Amino acid sequence: MNALYFKDLLDKTHRGVVAAVLRGGVPGGQLYGYDLVHALDEFGEPIRGKRKINEEQAAIIREIFKYYAEGRKLKHICDDLNRQGIDSPKGGKWASSSLVGSFVRQTGMLRQTLYDGFVTFNKLQYRKHPENGKRLSIVRPEKEWITVPIPELAILKEETFLKVQKALDERSSMHMQRKLIPAVMTDEERRDKSIRRSKEWRRNQAVGNKRANAVFGGKLYCGEHDQKITATYAKHYSCPVKGCANRNLHYDEIIKLVLDAIAELDEAKIIEHFESDEIQQVRAHHTREIERLTRYLEDLRASINKVIDALGPDARSSEIRAFFDDKAEQIQRTKLDIAHHKRELPGSTLPRKLENIIQRHQNLVASLRAWSRDPEAVACMRQIIERLTLCATSQNKSKAVCLANFDLQSIISTNKRP
């Protein structure tokens, strides 16, 4: 009788909270960014879940979302808040877990839909574990969630909130990949990953916080001896091979050749890159893998459903649990592989707004022609230059030419940034 009473009480309480949410109330206790409002309705009953925006905390929330949308790390955001002496929602120091929450349970401050003007309820349900009796939270199917708009409680702009949600999904997927994939990687995959990491590290070094130098520094090579051309004394550069024509070159004559070579990048060269056989093969590979893995994922889910339908309530033995655990691991790995190929696919696809990319590149070249050591222009240009080759003749140095090789993947990703 007690069990039936508590079950009936649970259902009534749940229905009451759902009714309050549908009337515009916000369930739960204190929520960062809002203050509870104590008010009575026309019948003298307290209004459940009424809130108002706390402007001081709302400004902090907007700052957190702005930093995360710009790509800053959670640890750096928390460190900045702690240095400013800003209390966390629970009164202590800020931690990354309070911001990002759980990807599986869709919790955390950065996923709070009320900041976007929508209250989401009925997302989780709590049950006891049948073996150890512990209380577990289980995510309900998304179709059972209750979402009610409350625009007057919105703290963020919709585009900012959506941008952060997309970044959360991408970064959470990448985190799960870094955690789970290494255990099943082949030696070839580990080698490719190491090469990509080294290339990314070198690219980041070029745009670090060091003092801006020449745009060609460390990237200029002699076309005859394939040796790096380095500074010898004030504004003079030389190939290390004695007798080479590329010796005792003044900065002014080098920068002119370099800027002429950089300026030759146009839409035709980018289109040629993306239409090359190598890039088309990469694009086709990712497309095929997405289709294949999607079919494989559907087959895995279908096989699990068949076992459940066949066994019904008898699916509790250790062998059956081991079978389900193995299938769950396969599904997780397949999802991660699909997410990986979906992230790699845009890198082999011709961008839509190609004219904007070329215009930005031309603006950088114009800035460097006006001042060849412009720190911002130098940093951006060094990121997209892969190699500069200086070809000169011993008879006439005035006929020397510079050839530029660009990291086109980098120039595309750089121009996609907000």
LINLINRA-V533378 format. One record per backbone hydrogen bond with DSSP energy under -1.0 kcal/mol. NH is the residue of the N-H (numbers start at 0). CO is the residue of the C=O. If there is no record, write none. Layout:
NH_CO / NH_CO
//
This chain:
4_0 / 5_1 / 6_2 / 7_3 / 8_4 / 9_5 / 10_6 / 11_7 / 12_8 / 13_9 / 14_10 / 15_11 / 16_12 / 17_13 / 18_14 / 19_15 / 20_16 / 21_17 / 22_18 / 23_20 / 24_19 / 25_48 / 33_30 / 34_51 / 36_49 / 40_44 / 43_40 / 46_38 / 51_34 / 53_32 / 57_53 / 58_54 / 59_55 / 60_56 / 61_57 / 62_58 / 63_59 / 64_60 / 65_61 / 66_62 / 67_63 / 68_64 / 69_65 / 70_67 / 71_66 / 76_72 / 77_73 / 78_74 / 79_75 / 80_76 / 81_77 / 82_78 / 83_79 / 84_81 / 85_80 / 87_91 / 90_87 / 99_95 / 100_96 / 106_101 / 108_97 / 109_98 / 110_107 / 111_108 / 114_111 / 115_112 / 116_113 / 117_112 / 118_147 / 120_145 / 124_137 / 126_135 / 128_133 / 132_128 / 135_126 / 137_124 / 139_122 / 143_140 / 144_141 / 145_120 / 147_118 / 149_116 / 152_149 / 153_150 / 154_114 / 155_114 / 160_156 / 161_157 / 162_158 / 163_159 / 164_160 / 165_161 / 166_162 / 167_163 / 168_164 / 169_165 / 170_166 / 171_167 / 172_168 / 173_169 / 174_170 / 175_171 / 176_172 / 177_173 / 178_174 / 179_175 / 180_176 / 183_180 / 189_185 / 190_186 / 191_187 / 192_188 / 193_189 / 194_190 / 195_191 / 196_192 / 197_193 / 198_194 / 199_195 / 200_196 / 201_197 / 202_198 / 203_199 / 204_200 / 205_201 / 207_204 / 216_213 / 218_215 / 220_387 / 221_226 / 222_389 / 225_221 / 228_219 / 229_237 / 231_235 / 235_232 / 236_248 / 237_229 / 238_245 / 243_240 / 246_244 / 248_236 / 250_234 / 253_249 / 254_250 / 255_251 / 256_252 / 257_253 / 258_254 / 259_255 / 260_256 / 261_257 / 262_258 / 264_261 / 269_265 / 270_266 / 271_267 / 272_268 / 273_269 / 274_270 / 279_275 / 280_276 / 281_277 / 282_278 / 283_279 / 284_280 / 285_281 / 286_282 / 287_283 / 288_284 / 289_285 / 290_286 / 291_287 / 292_288 / 293_289 / 294_290 / 295_291 / 296_292 / 297_293 / 298_294 / 299_295 / 300_296 / 301_297 / 302_298 / 303_299 / 304_300 / 305_301 / 306_302 / 307_303 / 308_304 / 309_305 / 310_306 / 311_307 / 313_310 / 314_311 / 315_313 / 320_316 / 321_317 / 322_318 / 323_319 / 324_320 / 325_321 / 326_322 / 327_323 / 328_324 / 329_325 / 330_326 / 331_327 / 332_328 / 333_329 / 334_330 / 335_331 / 336_332 / 337_333 / 338_334 / 339_335 / 340_336 / 341_337 / 342_338 / 343_339 / 344_340 / 347_344 / 348_345 / 353_351 / 356_352 / 357_353 / 358_354 / 359_355 / 360_356 / 361_357 / 362_358 / 363_359 / 364_360 / 365_361 / 366_362 / 367_363 / 368_364 / 369_365 / 370_366 / 373_370 / 377_373 / 378_374 / 379_375 / 380_376 / 381_377 / 382_378 / 384_380 / 385_404 / 386_404 / 387_218 / 388_402 / 389_220 / 390_400 / 398_395 / 399_396 / 400_390 / 402_388 / 404_386 / 406_383 / 407_405 / 410_406 / 411_407 / 412_408 / 413_409 / 414_410
//
